[in-house]
Amino acid sequence: MKILLTNEAGCFHPSIVALAKELCKDHRVCIVAPLTKQVGSGHSLTVDQRPLHAQQWFVLDNIKMWSVDGTPCDCVALALDKLLLDKPDLIISGIDFENNHGNMIYTSGVVSAAVEGAIQGIKSIALSAAITEEKKERAYRHVAKYMRRKLEFLAKSIPDYGVLNVNFPEKVKPKLVMPAPLTDGILDNEYEIEVNPFGSTFAWMKNSLHEFGVDAFEQKGDLYWLKQGYITLTPLKLDLLKGEALEGLQKAGIKL
């Protein structure tokens, strides 16, 4: 297969390098990823007058690599329109070093890049793993080897015009694979506010708090199964329409 890799951690991050080195043993692999870290960029595209700077790097054998000074979605859009000679058969966005479960998918640059690929009609996987600092190199290699072994199965599991969201638990050797829905929850972001001597207000995000409530584990969603040590597979669709609400509006006969 022809595979496009991207991420939100940057084109030189060891996670995407490990994934590329493993997958290129069986597939044609190209990296088009942000030059710098773009964590939490969501589905942001550069649409103003600022040009995107794309640069090709020759640092990995048998793997083409481009850096783009934009978001993960910029990388996918630019790759598909101009940088790649042929459209890829598959896009893999990741490896993110934190799990993208529940409502966290909406702020994730990794998931959004996969969604951008799906919008363009390319099968896409968002790949994340809860990796701790002391074992990250080993964990990246483990995830990459797993993806190489199971790639055919995972590619067939991608929904039409959708994304397959794959999360690895903290354990380097997970138990099994579990198809799971998203966990409902609330993202409660905490900021630190300071006012400088001239009266200007500045804010820093201290922590992105993920409040999932007491019923989170009762839902048996992706968060529950990750905590049990399973790899989770969650198919995501592009259509965000709430059908029941639309029917309610239609029946109400609202006139504006």
C-alpha positions in Angstrom: 0.0 0.0 0.0 0.9 3.6 -0.4 0.7 5.2 3.1 0.8 8.8 4.2 2.0 9.4 7.8 1.3 12.6 9.7 1.0 13.6 13.4 0.8 16.6 15.7 4.1 16.1 17.5 6.3 17.1 14.6 8.0 15.4 11.6 11.1 14.4 13.6 9.3 13.0 16.6 10.5 9.4 17.4 7.0 8.1 17.3 6.4 8.8 13.6 10.0 7.8 12.8 9.4 4.4 14.5 6.2 3.9 12.6 7.7 4.9 9.3 10.7 2.6 9.7 8.5 -0.4 10.5 5.8 0.1 7.9 8.3 0.8 5.0 9.3 -2.8 5.3 6.1 -3.8 3.5 4.7 -0.6 2.1 5.6 2.7 0.3 5.6 5.3 3.1 5.8 9.1 2.9 5.8 11.5 5.9 4.2 14.9 5.6 4.0 16.3 9.2 4.2 19.6 11.0 7.7 21.2 11.5 6.9 21.9 15.1 4.5 20.5 17.7 0.8 21.3 17.1 -0.8 19.6 20.1 -4.5 20.5 20.5 -4.8 22.2 17.1 -8.0 20.4 16.2 -9.3 20.7 12.7 -7.5 24.0 12.0 -6.5 24.9 8.5 -4.4 27.9 7.4 -6.8 29.9 5.2 -5.5 33.4 5.6 -2.8 35.0 3.3 0.1 33.4 5.2 1.9 30.9 2.9 2.8 27.5 4.1 6.5 26.6 3.9 7.0 23.0 2.9 10.5 21.5 2.9 11.7 18.0 1.9 14.2 16.2 4.1 16.5 13.3 3.2 17.1 11.8 6.6 15.4 8.4 6.4 16.3 5.7 3.9 13.5 4.8 1.5 11.1 7.2 3.1 10.2 10.6 1.7 9.7 13.3 4.3 8.2 16.7 4.1 7.8 19.2 6.9 5.1 21.9 6.8 5.0 24.9 9.1 1.3 24.4 9.6 -1.2 22.2 11.4 -1.7 18.5 10.9 -4.8 19.2 8.7 -2.6 21.6 6.6 -0.2 18.7 6.1 -2.8 16.3 4.9 -4.5 18.8 2.6 -1.3 20.0 1.1 0.1 16.5 0.7 -3.0 15.3 -1.2 -3.2 18.4 -3.4 0.4 19.0 -4.3 3.2 17.1 -2.5 2.3 13.5 -3.3 2.7 12.2 -6.9 0.0 9.6 -6.2 -2.9 9.5 -3.8 -2.2 7.3 -0.8 -4.3 4.1 -0.2 -4.2 4.9 3.6 -3.5 7.8 5.9 -2.2 7.1 9.5 -2.1 10.0 11.8 0.0 9.4 14.9 1.4 8.0 17.1 0.0 10.5 19.6 1.6 10.0 23.0 -1.7 10.5 24.9 -4.9 8.6 24.3 -7.6 10.3 22.3 -10.7 8.9 23.9 -14.2 10.4 24.6 -14.7 14.0 23.7 -10.9 14.6 23.5 -11.1 13.7 19.8 -12.6 17.1 19.0 -9.4 19.0 20.1 -6.9 16.4 18.8 -4.8 17.3 15.8 -4.1 13.6 15.3 -7.8 12.7 15.0 -8.5 15.8 12.9 -5.8 15.0 10.4 -7.3 11.6 9.9 -10.7 13.2 9.5 -9.3 15.6 6.9 -8.1 12.5 5.0 -11.5 10.9 5.2 -13.1 14.1 3.9 -10.9 13.7 0.8 -12.0 10.1 0.4 -8.9 8.4 1.8 -9.2 5.6 4.3 -7.7 7.0 7.6 -6.6 5.8 11.0 -6.0 8.0 14.1 -3.4 6.3 16.3 -2.7 7.1 19.9 -1.0 5.4 22.9 -0.7 6.3 26.6 3.1 6.3 26.7 5.1 7.1 29.8 8.4 9.0 29.6 10.6 6.2 30.9 9.6 3.6 28.3 8.6 5.7 25.3 11.1 4.5 22.8 10.3 0.9 23.5 6.6 1.6 23.4 6.7 3.4 20.1 8.5 0.4 18.5 5.9 -2.0 20.0 3.0 0.0 18.6 4.7 0.3 15.2 5.3 -3.5 15.1 1.7 -4.2 16.0 0.5 -1.8 13.3 2.6 -3.6 10.7 1.3 -7.0 11.7 -2.4 -6.0 11.9 -2.5 -3.3 9.2 -4.6 -5.3 6.7 -7.2 -6.0 9.3 -7.3 -2.5 10.6 -7.6 -1.0 7.1 -10.6 -3.3 6.3 -12.2 -2.0 9.6 -12.3 1.6 8.6 -15.8 2.8 7.9 -16.7 4.3 4.6 -16.1 8.1 4.7 -15.0 7.7 8.3 -12.0 7.2 10.6 -10.9 4.3 12.7 -9.7 5.7 16.1 -7.1 3.3 17.6 -5.9 3.7 21.2 -3.2 1.7 23.0 -3.3 1.4 26.8 -0.3 2.2 29.1 0.8 -1.4 29.3 3.4 -2.2 26.6 1.8 -5.6 26.1 -2.0 -5.0 26.0 -4.5 -7.8 26.7 -6.7 -7.9 23.6 -8.5 -5.6 21.2 -11.9 -4.2 22.1 -14.3 -2.3 19.8 -15.7 0.5 22.0 -17.9 3.6 21.7 -16.6 7.0 22.8 -17.0 7.8 26.5 -19.2 10.8 27.3 -17.6 13.4 29.3 -16.7 17.1 29.8 -13.4 18.8 29.0 -12.7 21.3 31.7 -9.7 23.4 30.8 -7.9 25.2 33.6 -6.1 28.5 33.0 -3.7 30.6 35.0 -4.4 34.4 34.7 -1.9 37.2 35.3 -2.0 40.9 34.7 1.2 42.7 33.8 2.1 46.2 35.3 0.6 47.8 32.2 -2.8 46.3 32.8 -2.8 43.7 30.0 -4.2 40.3 30.9 -2.4 37.1 29.9 -3.6 33.5 30.3 -1.7 30.1 30.3 -3.4 26.8 30.1 -2.3 24.9 33.2 -4.0 21.6 32.7 -6.6 20.2 30.3 -8.8 18.5 32.8 -10.9 15.6 31.6 -13.9 15.2 33.8 -15.8 12.0 32.9 -18.2 11.7 35.9 -19.1 8.8 38.1 -20.8 6.9 35.3 -17.8 6.9 32.9 -16.9 3.3 33.7 -20.5 2.2 33.7 -20.7 3.2 30.0 -18.2 0.5 29.0 -16.7 3.0 26.5 -13.2 3.4 25.2 -11.9 4.9 28.5 -13.2 1.9 30.5 -11.5 -0.7 28.2 -8.2 1.3 28.0 -8.0 1.3 31.8 -8.5 -2.5 31.7 -5.5 -2.8 29.4 -7.1 -3.3 26.1 -6.5 -1.7 22.7 -9.7 0.1 21.7 -11.0 0.5 18.2 -13.7 3.2 17.7 -15.1 3.9 14.2 -15.9 7.6 13.7 -18.3 9.0 11.2 -18.0 12.4 9.5 -21.8 13.1 9.7 -22.4 15.0 12.9 -26.1 15.4 12.3 -28.4 14.7 15.2 -31.2 13.0 13.4 -33.7 13.1 16.3 -33.3 16.8 16.8 -33.7 17.5 13.1 -36.9 15.5 13.1 -38.1 17.5 16.1 -37.5 20.8 14.3 -39.2 19.6 11.1 -42.3 18.5 13.1 -42.4 21.8 15.0 -42.8 23.6 11.7 -40.5 26.5 12.7 -40.7 29.5 10.4 -38.0 32.1 10.5 
